[in-house]
Amino acid sequence: MKYSKFMKIDKIIVKTKETTYPILVGNGSISLLKKQVNKLCPNTKKIAVIFDKNVPNIFKTKIKKLLKKYKIFIKDYSPSERLKNFSNVNILIEYLIKNKFNRNDLVIAVGGGIIGDFSGFVASIFKRGINFINVPTTLLAQVDSAIGGKTGVNSKNGKNLIGSFYQPKLVISDISFLNSLPKREFICGFGEILKYSLIKDQKFFNFIKKNSKQILKGNNLSILKYLVLRSSRNKVHFVIADEKESNKRMILNFGHTFAHGIESSNNFSKKINHGEAVLIGMLLATKLSFYNNICSLKTLEEIEKIYVSNKLPSKLNKYLKKKQINNISKLMVNDKKNDDEKISLILLKRIGKTTTPGKIKMSVDKVGNFLKKIN
């Protein structure tokens, strides 16, 4: 089977209007970091490596050895959504200024999506743009947040409302990082993988349905590489078509508008993380699609089977109090994709096909009543 060849390192090229960069996917692909920095950032002398505290020391040591010819500055952060604010951005920028970084130097993010978003945003505004490389270490980051150039921090009124589009010089998705992840992190990444199949790729959905239990065990490197490659290619398809998220790329927000409302209502607590919120958000979006006669009962039931058989997050009241659930729709209207007082939603027509971006808009009250009805 084609997903069994995991020893080879594959390259995906992301080509936007402004730049072109590679995504390297494979077991041990981090070993190419030194060569790629030499090639892509030839004038770099200083490198700030922003580590997720959860990255095992064996990988941190390896990365430091690979970059030993440079002057390295290390920062470790706990991956909490509360890291993503202007205060912490300012502290890191002042640190770079103090250590005399210039635009030829480099910031490398090594961690999950929070570390990538935060570091990428800092790189985008430091001296109007410093070299940036993303090394995603979670399944969620490898298949989603590390690809496409979206960076950002949170506002008190919502997630990722402050940010920029800033493409990295390189993304390295080393599958061996995934061996160290707890099951909860695999479930988070699984949510994004499932999303790509639902919005674009029915054959991928069939593969996921057949192999979901094996996927969630997280111990088959060949399957994991296949998932990261196929998901990355699906994400790149949307990024190339619509880099600045003005139309087609909005399809990637399937389930996310609900998810951001859920996370905001829970004050970005660790009780529910992004991937879990996305899983619940996609199921909510599918149910809303069915209630509005946009998708069939068969489509809804086929998706629900994956949730039930794998005990995936599906119930809001497991994570949120009634008052918080009632607040979700009010927070959803603050989502950055909305351009008026209504909530813009991507809904599902069938597996592999969504509604057109901007076509489905609902009032806060209508979405709020739907959430009350199903909880």
C-alpha positions as a Markdown table, in Angstrom:
| # | Residue | x | y | z |
|---|---|---|---|---|
| 1 | Met | 0.0 | 0.0 | 0.0 |
| 2 | Lys | 1.3 | 3.5 | -0.8 |
| 3 | Tyr | 1.1 | 4.7 | 2.8 |
| 4 | Ser | 3.6 | 2.1 | 3.9 |
| 5 | Lys | 6.7 | 3.8 | 2.5 |
| 6 | Phe | 7.5 | 5.9 | 5.6 |
| 7 | Met | 11.3 | 5.9 | 5.5 |
| 8 | Lys | 11.4 | 8.2 | 2.5 |
| 9 | Ile | 11.2 | 11.9 | 3.2 |
| 10 | Asp | 8.6 | 13.5 | 1.0 |
| 11 | Lys | 8.5 | 17.2 | -0.1 |
| 12 | Ile | 5.4 | 19.2 | -0.8 |
| 13 | Ile | 5.9 | 22.6 | -2.4 |
| 14 | Val | 3.6 | 25.5 | -1.3 |
| 15 | Lys | 3.6 | 28.2 | -4.0 |
| 16 | Thr | 1.7 | 31.4 | -3.2 |
| 17 | Lys | 1.7 | 34.8 | -5.0 |
| 18 | Glu | 4.4 | 36.1 | -2.6 |
| 19 | Thr | 6.7 | 33.1 | -2.0 |
| 20 | Thr | 7.4 | 29.4 | -2.4 |
| 21 | Tyr | 8.5 | 27.1 | 0.4 |
| 22 | Pro | 8.8 | 23.3 | 1.1 |
| 23 | Ile | 7.1 | 21.1 | 3.6 |
| 24 | Leu | 9.3 | 18.1 | 4.4 |
| 25 | Val | 7.4 | 15.1 | 5.7 |
| 26 | Gly | 9.0 | 11.9 | 7.0 |
| 27 | Asn | 10.5 | 9.9 | 9.8 |
| 28 | Gly | 13.7 | 11.6 | 10.8 |
| 29 | Ser | 13.2 | 14.7 | 8.6 |
| 30 | Ile | 14.5 | 16.9 | 11.3 |
| 31 | Ser | 18.0 | 15.8 | 10.3 |
| 32 | Leu | 17.7 | 18.0 | 7.3 |
| 33 | Leu | 17.3 | 21.2 | 9.3 |
| 34 | Lys | 21.0 | 22.2 | 9.2 |
| 35 | Lys | 21.2 | 21.8 | 5.4 |
| 36 | Gln | 17.9 | 23.6 | 4.9 |
| 37 | Val | 18.9 | 26.6 | 7.1 |
| 38 | Asn | 22.2 | 26.9 | 5.2 |
| 39 | Lys | 20.3 | 26.8 | 1.9 |
| 40 | Leu | 17.3 | 29.0 | 2.7 |
| 41 | Cys | 18.8 | 31.5 | 5.2 |
| 42 | Pro | 22.4 | 31.8 | 4.0 |
| 43 | Asn | 23.1 | 35.1 | 5.9 |
| 44 | Thr | 21.7 | 33.9 | 9.2 |
| 45 | Lys | 24.1 | 34.2 | 12.2 |
| 46 | Lys | 21.7 | 34.1 | 15.2 |
| 47 | Ile | 18.8 | 31.7 | 15.7 |
| 48 | Ala | 16.0 | 32.0 | 18.3 |
| 49 | Val | 14.6 | 28.5 | 18.9 |
| 50 | Ile | 11.2 | 28.7 | 20.5 |
| 51 | Phe | 10.5 | 25.3 | 22.2 |
| 52 | Asp | 7.3 | 23.9 | 23.4 |
| 53 | Lys | 8.1 | 22.6 | 26.9 |
| 54 | Asn | 6.4 | 19.3 | 26.1 |
| 55 | Val | 9.0 | 18.5 | 23.4 |
| 56 | Pro | 11.2 | 15.6 | 24.7 |
| 57 | Asn | 14.8 | 16.6 | 25.6 |
| 58 | Ile | 16.2 | 14.1 | 23.1 |
| 59 | Phe | 14.8 | 16.2 | 20.3 |
| 60 | Lys | 15.9 | 19.5 | 21.9 |
| 61 | Thr | 19.4 | 18.2 | 22.2 |
| 62 | Lys | 19.4 | 17.0 | 18.5 |
| 63 | Ile | 18.2 | 20.4 | 17.2 |
| 64 | Lys | 20.8 | 22.2 | 19.3 |
| 65 | Lys | 23.6 | 20.0 | 17.8 |
| 66 | Leu | 22.3 | 20.5 | 14.3 |
| 67 | Leu | 22.5 | 24.3 | 14.7 |
| 68 | Lys | 25.8 | 24.4 | 16.7 |
| 69 | Lys | 27.5 | 26.6 | 14.1 |
| 70 | Tyr | 25.1 | 29.4 | 14.8 |
| 71 | Lys | 24.7 | 31.6 | 17.9 |
| 72 | Ile | 21.6 | 30.0 | 19.5 |
| 73 | Phe | 19.1 | 31.6 | 21.9 |
| 74 | Ile | 16.6 | 29.2 | 23.5 |
| 75 | Lys | 13.1 | 30.0 | 24.9 |
| 76 | Asp | 10.8 | 27.5 | 26.4 |
| 77 | Tyr | 7.1 | 28.1 | 26.7 |
| 78 | Ser | 4.1 | 26.1 | 28.1 |
| 79 | Pro | 1.6 | 25.7 | 25.2 |
| 80 | Ser | -1.4 | 27.5 | 26.7 |
| 81 | Glu | -3.8 | 29.7 | 24.7 |
| 82 | Arg | -3.0 | 32.3 | 27.4 |
| 83 | Leu | 0.5 | 32.5 | 26.0 |
| 84 | Lys | -1.0 | 34.1 | 22.9 |
| 85 | Asn | -1.3 | 37.8 | 23.9 |
| 86 | Phe | 0.4 | 41.1 | 23.2 |
| 87 | Ser | 2.2 | 41.2 | 26.5 |
| 88 | Asn | 4.1 | 37.9 | 25.8 |
| 89 | Val | 4.7 | 39.0 | 22.2 |
| 90 | Asn | 6.3 | 42.2 | 23.4 |
| 91 | Ile | 8.5 | 40.4 | 25.9 |
| 92 | Leu | 9.9 | 38.1 | 23.1 |
| 93 | Ile | 10.4 | 40.9 | 20.7 |
| 94 | Glu | 12.3 | 43.0 | 23.3 |
| 95 | Tyr | 14.5 | 39.9 | 23.9 |
| 96 | Leu | 15.3 | 39.7 | 20.2 |
| 97 | Ile | 16.1 | 43.4 | 20.1 |
| 98 | Lys | 18.3 | 43.1 | 23.2 |
| 99 | Asn | 20.3 | 40.3 | 21.6 |
| 100 | Lys | 20.7 | 42.4 | 18.4 |
| 101 | Phe | 18.8 | 40.1 | 16.0 |
| 102 | Asn | 18.4 | 41.5 | 12.5 |
| 103 | Arg | 16.2 | 40.5 | 9.5 |
| 104 | Asn | 18.8 | 38.1 | 8.2 |
| 105 | Asp | 18.5 | 36.0 | 11.4 |
| 106 | Leu | 16.0 | 33.3 | 12.1 |
| 107 | Val | 13.2 | 32.3 | 14.4 |
| 108 | Ile | 12.4 | 28.5 | 14.6 |
| 109 | Ala | 9.3 | 27.3 | 16.3 |
| 110 | Val | 9.4 | 23.8 | 17.6 |
| 111 | Gly | 6.1 | 22.7 | 19.1 |
| 112 | Gly | 2.4 | 22.5 | 18.6 |
| 113 | Gly | 0.1 | 25.0 | 17.0 |
| 114 | Ile | 0.1 | 27.5 | 19.9 |
| 115 | Ile | 3.9 | 27.8 | 19.8 |
| 116 | Gly | 3.8 | 28.1 | 16.0 |
| 117 | Asp | 1.1 | 30.7 | 16.0 |
| 118 | Phe | 2.8 | 32.8 | 18.6 |
| 119 | Ser | 6.4 | 32.5 | 17.2 |
| 120 | Gly | 5.2 | 33.1 | 13.6 |
| 121 | Phe | 3.3 | 36.3 | 14.7 |
| 122 | Val | 6.5 | 37.6 | 16.5 |
| 123 | Ala | 8.6 | 36.8 | 13.4 |
| 124 | Ser | 6.1 | 38.6 | 11.1 |
| 125 | Ile | 6.2 | 41.9 | 13.0 |
| 126 | Phe | 9.8 | 41.9 | 14.3 |
| 127 | Lys | 11.5 | 44.5 | 12.1 |
| 128 | Arg | 8.7 | 44.0 | 9.6 |
| 129 | Gly | 9.6 | 40.3 | 9.1 |
| 130 | Ile | 12.4 | 38.0 | 10.1 |
| 131 | Asn | 13.1 | 34.5 | 8.7 |
| 132 | Phe | 10.8 | 31.9 | 10.2 |
| 133 | Ile | 10.9 | 28.1 | 10.1 |
| 134 | Asn | 8.1 | 26.0 | 11.6 |
| 135 | Val | 8.9 | 22.5 | 13.1 |
| 136 | Pro | 5.4 | 21.2 | 14.2 |
| 137 | Thr | 5.6 | 18.4 | 16.8 |
| 138 | Thr | 1.9 | 17.5 | 17.3 |
| 139 | Leu | -0.4 | 15.8 | 14.8 |
| 140 | Leu | -2.7 | 18.8 | 14.9 |
| 141 | Ala | 0.1 | 21.2 | 14.0 |
| 142 | Gln | 1.6 | 19.0 | 11.3 |
| 143 | Val | -1.7 | 18.6 | 9.4 |
| 144 | Asp | -3.1 | 22.1 | 9.9 |
| 145 | Ser | -1.7 | 25.1 | 11.8 |
| 146 | Ala | 1.9 | 24.9 | 10.5 |
| 147 | Ile | 0.7 | 25.1 | 6.9 |
| 148 | Gly | -0.6 | 28.2 | 5.2 |
| 149 | Gly | 1.1 | 31.1 | 7.0 |
| 150 | Lys | -1.7 | 32.1 | 9.4 |
| 151 | Thr | -0.2 | 33.5 | 12.6 |
| 152 | Gly | -1.9 | 35.2 | 15.5 |
| 153 | Val | -2.7 | 35.9 | 19.2 |
| 154 | Asn | -6.0 | 36.1 | 21.0 |
| 155 | Ser | -8.2 | 38.9 | 22.1 |
| 156 | Lys | -10.4 | 38.9 | 25.2 |
| 157 | Asn | -13.3 | 38.8 | 22.8 |
| 158 | Gly | -12.2 | 35.8 | 20.7 |
| 159 | Lys | -9.5 | 33.5 | 19.4 |
| 160 | Asn | -6.9 | 34.6 | 16.8 |
| 161 | Leu | -8.5 | 38.0 | 16.2 |
| 162 | Ile | -5.1 | 39.7 | 16.1 |
| 163 | Gly | -2.7 | 38.3 | 13.5 |
| 164 | Ser | -1.0 | 38.2 | 10.1 |
| 165 | Phe | -0.4 | 36.1 | 7.1 |
| 166 | Tyr | 3.3 | 35.3 | 7.1 |
| 167 | Gln | 4.7 | 32.3 | 5.2 |
| 168 | Pro | 7.6 | 30.4 | 6.7 |
| 169 | Lys | 10.8 | 29.6 | 4.8 |
| 170 | Leu | 10.3 | 25.9 | 5.6 |
| 171 | Val | 8.1 | 23.5 | 7.5 |
| 172 | Ile | 9.6 | 20.2 | 8.8 |
| 173 | Ser | 7.0 | 17.6 | 9.8 |
| 174 | Asp | 9.0 | 14.8 | 11.4 |
| 175 | Ile | 6.8 | 11.8 | 12.1 |
| 176 | Ser | 9.0 | 10.6 | 14.9 |
| 177 | Phe | 7.9 | 13.5 | 17.1 |
| 178 | Leu | 4.4 | 11.9 | 17.2 |
| 179 | Asn | 5.6 | 8.9 | 19.2 |
| 180 | Ser | 5.8 | 11.1 | 22.3 |
| 181 | Leu | 2.3 | 12.4 | 22.2 |
| 182 | Pro | -0.5 | 11.4 | 24.7 |
| 183 | Lys | -3.7 | 10.0 | 23.3 |
| 184 | Arg | -5.5 | 13.3 | 23.9 |
| 185 | Glu | -3.2 | 14.9 | 21.4 |
| 186 | Phe | -3.9 | 12.3 | 18.8 |
| 187 | Ile | -7.6 | 12.9 | 19.2 |
| 188 | Cys | -7.0 | 16.6 | 18.5 |
| 189 | Gly | -5.1 | 15.9 | 15.3 |
| 190 | Phe | -7.6 | 13.3 | 14.3 |
| 191 | Gly | -10.3 | 16.0 | 14.3 |
| 192 | Glu | -8.4 | 18.1 | 11.6 |
| 193 | Ile | -7.6 | 15.0 | 9.6 |
| 194 | Leu | -11.3 | 14.1 | 9.6 |
| 195 | Lys | -12.2 | 17.6 | 8.6 |
| 196 | Tyr | -10.1 | 17.4 | 5.4 |
| 197 | Ser | -12.0 | 14.2 | 4.4 |
| 198 | Leu | -15.4 | 15.8 | 5.1 |
| 199 | Ile | -14.8 | 19.0 | 3.2 |
| 200 | Lys | -12.9 | 17.6 | 0.1 |
| 201 | Asp | -11.9 | 14.0 | 0.1 |
| 202 | Gln | -14.4 | 11.2 | 0.3 |
| 203 | Lys | -11.9 | 8.5 | -0.5 |
| 204 | Phe | -9.8 | 9.8 | 2.5 |
| 205 | Phe | -13.0 | 9.6 | 4.6 |
| 206 | Asn | -13.4 | 5.9 | 3.7 |
| 207 | Phe | -9.8 | 5.2 | 4.7 |
| 208 | Ile | -10.2 | 7.0 | 8.0 |
| 209 | Lys | -13.5 | 5.2 | 8.7 |
| 210 | Lys | -11.8 | 1.8 | 8.1 |
| 211 | Asn | -8.6 | 2.6 | 10.0 |
| 212 | Ser | -9.8 | 5.0 | 12.8 |
| 213 | Lys | -9.0 | 2.7 | 15.7 |
| 214 | Gln | -5.5 | 2.0 | 14.4 |
| 215 | Ile | -4.9 | 5.8 | 13.7 |
| 216 | Leu | -5.9 | 6.7 | 17.2 |
| 217 | Lys | -3.4 | 4.2 | 18.7 |
| 218 | Gly | -0.7 | 6.4 | 17.2 |
| 219 | Asn | 1.9 | 3.7 | 16.9 |
| 220 | Asn | 1.9 | 3.0 | 13.1 |
| 221 | Leu | 4.4 | 5.4 | 11.5 |
| 222 | Ser | 3.5 | 4.4 | 8.0 |
| 223 | Ile | -0.2 | 5.2 | 8.5 |
| 224 | Leu | 0.8 | 8.5 | 10.4 |
| 225 | Lys | 3.0 | 9.6 | 7.5 |
| 226 | Tyr | 0.2 | 8.9 | 5.0 |
| 227 | Leu | -2.2 | 10.9 | 7.1 |
| 228 | Val | 0.1 | 13.9 | 7.4 |
| 229 | Leu | 1.0 | 13.8 | 3.7 |
| 230 | Arg | -2.6 | 13.5 | 2.5 |
| 231 | Ser | -3.9 | 16.1 | 5.0 |
| 232 | Ser | -1.1 | 18.5 | 4.2 |
| 233 | Arg | -1.8 | 18.2 | 0.4 |
| 234 | Asn | -5.4 | 18.9 | 1.1 |
| 235 | Lys | -4.6 | 22.0 | 3.1 |
| 236 | Val | -2.1 | 23.2 | 0.5 |
| 237 | His | -4.8 | 22.9 | -2.1 |
| 238 | Phe | -6.9 | 25.6 | -0.3 |
| 239 | Val | -3.9 | 27.8 | 0.6 |
| 240 | Ile | -2.7 | 28.0 | -3.0 |
| 241 | Ala | -6.2 | 28.8 | -4.2 |
| 242 | Asp | -6.8 | 31.5 | -1.6 |
| 243 | Glu | -3.8 | 32.5 | 0.5 |
| 244 | Lys | -5.5 | 35.4 | 2.4 |
| 245 | Glu | -8.7 | 33.6 | 3.1 |
| 246 | Ser | -11.0 | 35.8 | 1.1 |
| 247 | Asn | -13.1 | 33.0 | -0.4 |
| 248 | Lys | -12.3 | 29.3 | -1.0 |
| 249 | Arg | -9.9 | 28.9 | 2.0 |
| 250 | Met | -12.9 | 29.7 | 4.3 |
| 251 | Ile | -14.1 | 26.1 | 3.6 |
| 252 | Leu | -11.3 | 25.1 | 6.0 |
| 253 | Asn | -13.3 | 26.7 | 8.8 |
| 254 | Phe | -15.8 | 23.9 | 8.7 |
| 255 | Gly | -16.6 | 23.3 | 12.5 |
| 256 | His | -14.1 | 26.0 | 13.5 |
| 257 | Thr | -16.6 | 28.9 | 13.9 |
| 258 | Phe | -18.4 | 26.7 | 16.5 |
| 259 | Ala | -15.1 | 25.6 | 18.0 |
| 260 | His | -13.8 | 29.2 | 18.5 |
| 261 | Gly | -17.0 | 30.1 | 20.2 |
| 262 | Ile | -16.7 | 27.0 | 22.5 |
| 263 | Glu | -13.1 | 27.9 | 23.4 |
| 264 | Ser | -13.9 | 31.5 | 24.0 |
| 265 | Ser | -16.9 | 30.6 | 26.2 |
| 266 | Asn | -14.7 | 28.4 | 28.2 |
| 267 | Asn | -12.1 | 31.2 | 28.5 |
| 268 | Phe | -9.5 | 29.1 | 26.7 |
| 269 | Ser | -9.4 | 26.7 | 29.6 |
| 270 | Lys | -7.4 | 23.4 | 29.3 |
| 271 | Lys | -10.7 | 21.6 | 30.1 |
| 272 | Ile | -11.3 | 21.6 | 26.4 |
| 273 | Asn | -8.5 | 22.1 | 23.9 |
| 274 | His | -8.7 | 23.3 | 20.2 |
| 275 | Gly | -8.8 | 19.8 | 18.6 |
| 276 | Glu | -11.6 | 18.7 | 20.9 |
| 277 | Ala | -13.6 | 21.9 | 20.3 |
| 278 | Val | -13.1 | 21.3 | 16.5 |
| 279 | Leu | -14.5 | 17.8 | 16.8 |
| 280 | Ile | -17.6 | 19.0 | 18.6 |
| 281 | Gly | -17.8 | 22.0 | 16.2 |
| 282 | Met | -17.8 | 19.7 | 13.1 |
| 283 | Leu | -20.6 | 17.5 | 14.6 |
| 284 | Leu | -22.6 | 20.6 | 15.5 |
| 285 | Ala | -22.1 | 21.9 | 11.9 |
| 286 | Thr | -23.2 | 18.6 | 10.4 |
| 287 | Lys | -26.3 | 18.5 | 12.7 |
| 288 | Leu | -27.2 | 22.0 | 11.7 |
| 289 | Ser | -26.7 | 21.0 | 8.1 |
| 290 | Phe | -29.2 | 18.2 | 8.5 |
| 291 | Tyr | -31.7 | 20.4 | 10.4 |
| 292 | Asn | -31.6 | 22.8 | 7.5 |
| 293 | Asn | -32.0 | 20.1 | 4.9 |
| 294 | Ile | -28.5 | 20.7 | 3.5 |
| 295 | Cys | -27.3 | 17.2 | 4.1 |
| 296 | Ser | -29.0 | 13.9 | 4.4 |
| 297 | Leu | -29.7 | 11.8 | 7.6 |
| 298 | Lys | -27.5 | 9.1 | 6.1 |
| 299 | Thr | -24.5 | 11.6 | 6.0 |
| 300 | Leu | -25.1 | 12.6 | 9.6 |
| 301 | Glu | -25.3 | 9.0 | 10.8 |
| 302 | Glu | -22.2 | 8.0 | 8.9 |
| 303 | Ile | -20.2 | 10.7 | 10.6 |
| 304 | Glu | -21.8 | 10.0 | 14.0 |
| 305 | Lys | -20.7 | 6.4 | 13.8 |
| 306 | Ile | -17.0 | 7.4 | 13.8 |
| 307 | Tyr | -17.6 | 9.5 | 16.9 |
| 308 | Val | -19.5 | 6.8 | 18.7 |
| 309 | Ser | -17.1 | 3.9 | 17.8 |
| 310 | Asn | -14.0 | 5.9 | 18.9 |
| 311 | Lys | -15.6 | 7.7 | 21.9 |
| 312 | Leu | -14.7 | 11.1 | 20.4 |
| 313 | Pro | -15.8 | 14.4 | 22.1 |
| 314 | Ser | -19.3 | 15.2 | 21.0 |
| 315 | Lys | -21.3 | 16.7 | 23.9 |
| 316 | Leu | -21.0 | 20.3 | 24.9 |
| 317 | Asn | -22.5 | 19.7 | 28.3 |
| 318 | Lys | -19.6 | 17.5 | 29.2 |
| 319 | Tyr | -17.3 | 20.5 | 29.0 |
| 320 | Leu | -19.4 | 23.6 | 29.5 |
| 321 | Lys | -22.1 | 24.8 | 31.9 |
| 322 | Lys | -25.5 | 25.8 | 30.6 |
| 323 | Lys | -24.6 | 29.5 | 30.9 |
| 324 | Gln | -21.5 | 29.0 | 28.8 |
| 325 | Ile | -23.4 | 27.1 | 26.2 |
| 326 | Asn | -25.9 | 29.9 | 25.9 |
| 327 | Asn | -22.9 | 32.3 | 25.4 |
| 328 | Ile | -21.4 | 30.5 | 22.4 |
| 329 | Ser | -23.4 | 32.1 | 19.7 |
| 330 | Lys | -22.7 | 35.6 | 21.0 |
| 331 | Leu | -19.0 | 34.8 | 20.8 |
| 332 | Met | -19.3 | 33.2 | 17.4 |
| 333 | Val | -20.4 | 36.5 | 15.9 |
| 334 | Asn | -16.9 | 37.9 | 16.8 |
| 335 | Asp | -15.2 | 35.4 | 14.5 |
| 336 | Lys | -12.9 | 37.1 | 12.1 |
| 337 | Lys | -14.6 | 35.5 | 9.1 |
| 338 | Asn | -17.8 | 37.4 | 9.8 |
| 339 | Asp | -18.4 | 40.7 | 8.0 |
| 340 | Asp | -21.7 | 41.7 | 9.5 |
| 341 | Glu | -23.9 | 41.0 | 12.6 |
| 342 | Lys | -24.7 | 37.5 | 11.4 |
| 343 | Ile | -22.7 | 34.3 | 11.8 |
| 344 | Ser | -21.1 | 33.0 | 8.6 |
| 345 | Leu | -21.0 | 29.2 | 8.6 |
| 346 | Ile | -19.6 | 26.5 | 6.4 |
| 347 | Leu | -22.1 | 23.6 | 6.4 |
| 348 | Leu | -21.9 | 20.1 | 4.8 |
| 349 | Lys | -23.8 | 19.1 | 1.7 |
| 350 | Arg | -22.4 | 15.5 | 1.7 |
| 351 | Ile | -19.1 | 13.9 | 2.6 |
| 352 | Gly | -16.5 | 15.6 | 0.5 |
| 353 | Lys | -18.6 | 18.7 | -0.4 |
| 354 | Thr | -19.5 | 21.8 | 1.6 |
| 355 | Thr | -21.6 | 24.9 | 1.1 |
| 356 | Thr | -20.1 | 27.9 | -0.7 |
| 357 | Pro | -18.3 | 30.4 | 1.6 |
| 358 | Gly | -20.5 | 33.3 | 2.5 |
| 359 | Lys | -23.7 | 31.6 | 1.4 |
| 360 | Ile | -24.9 | 30.5 | 4.8 |
| 361 | Lys | -25.4 | 33.3 | 7.4 |
| 362 | Met | -27.5 | 33.0 | 10.5 |
| 363 | Ser | -28.5 | 35.3 | 13.3 |
| 364 | Val | -27.1 | 34.9 | 16.8 |
| 365 | Asp | -30.5 | 34.0 | 18.1 |
| 366 | Lys | -31.0 | 31.3 | 15.5 |
| 367 | Val | -27.7 | 29.6 | 16.3 |
| 368 | Gly | -28.3 | 30.0 | 20.0 |
| 369 | Asn | -31.7 | 28.3 | 19.7 |
| 370 | Phe | -30.1 | 25.5 | 17.8 |
| 371 | Leu | -27.5 | 24.9 | 20.5 |
| 372 | Lys | -30.2 | 24.9 | 23.2 |
| 373 | Lys | -32.3 | 22.5 | 21.2 |
| 374 | Ile | -29.6 | 19.8 | 20.9 |
| 375 | Asn | -28.2 | 20.1 | 24.4 |
